[in-house]
Amino acid sequence: MTVRQRTAWGVFALVIALAVIAGLLHNPRLFALTLLNGVTLAALYFLVASGFTLVFGLMRNVNLAHGSLYLLGAYVGYSAGQASGSWTVAVVAGFAATALAGALMQQLIFRRMEGQDLRQTLVTIGLSVVLADVFMWIWGGDTYQFDAPEWMSGRMPIPFGGFYPTFRILVLGAAIGIGIGLWALLNRTPIGMMIRAGVDDRQMLAASGVRVQRVFVAVFAIGAGLAGFAGVVGGTALSIAPGEDVRYLLASLVVVIVGGIGSISGAALGALLIGLAETFGLAYTPTYGVVFTFALLVAALAFRPEGLLGAKR
């Protein structure tokens, strides 16, 4: 780490420390509530961005329809939950529908455009526009929300008084568990080694007897399925509405850029920083809340273009 980078990190840490002290002195309860909101929003962003990291960061596939997969999982899960009366069925349906959609996208689109980033970008932008209209046609422009199971619907006490929804705490736990599982899968298992080898040297891996295309389809399906799972979770914690696909696509892009392309731990750190910046900005300076997110993105690109935990290329 250079002197310039150490100085930047020191200044950043000092600013954060001063902000924390000011927040606690001003209104401790508001600070605690905003902190929890930021961390749990970060968990939701990570659930979406983790799938995007698998597809974009590891497989080098530019899928700008990833937000549409989030919304597809949310809508399909909502319909399945309404028909069955079960939130668990909604989760399974949302994950399965988007995993299948992701597998089809990989076979029909990305398989034919390997290494053609511009074509992938244009095709998936067009696909996201078409899907947005299809969703509007099927589900209309209304706002929907899932009902969490009764055992998830309680509230927990928080520091400095007040209560916080149990469901959002469980979302945080789920994000941590999924993050650890993905990291272990990619870094501590033969499947993870095959994925990385297939991206770096597909011909050599195929020559060793591995069916590379099947591996790629499986990874794409997992990444898409995570977006669908996040759609159900996000529809329960917040809501489902037209335009959410764009919001979560942009969030995923920012998270991956800030955290580091192809890094699960980087996606977790990026999601945490973006979630906290967005939440604290809206809580304390509502008019300029969005500025904090883009200021963080600009700072990351200026001082660490490869991402905070990304590998230098």
Secondary structure as GFF3:
##gff-version 3
##sequence-region A 1 313
A	DSSP	alpha_helix	3	26	.	.	.	ID=ss1
A	DSSP	alpha_helix	28	52	.	.	.	ID=ss2
A	DSSP	pi_helix	53	58	.	.	.	ID=ss3
A	DSSP	alpha_helix	66	84	.	.	.	ID=ss4
A	DSSP	alpha_helix	87	108	.	.	.	ID=ss5
A	DSSP	three_ten_helix	110	113	.	.	.	ID=ss6
A	DSSP	alpha_helix	117	139	.	.	.	ID=ss7
A	DSSP	three_ten_helix	150	152	.	.	.	ID=ss8
A	DSSP	beta_strand	155	157	.	.	.	ID=ss9
A	DSSP	beta_strand	163	165	.	.	.	ID=ss10
A	DSSP	alpha_helix	166	188	.	.	.	ID=ss11
A	DSSP	alpha_helix	190	200	.	.	.	ID=ss12
A	DSSP	alpha_helix	202	207	.	.	.	ID=ss13
A	DSSP	alpha_helix	212	237	.	.	.	ID=ss14
A	DSSP	alpha_helix	244	259	.	.	.	ID=ss15
A	DSSP	alpha_helix	264	284	.	.	.	ID=ss16
A	DSSP	three_ten_helix	286	288	.	.	.	ID=ss17
A	DSSP	alpha_helix	289	303	.	.	.	ID=ss18
###
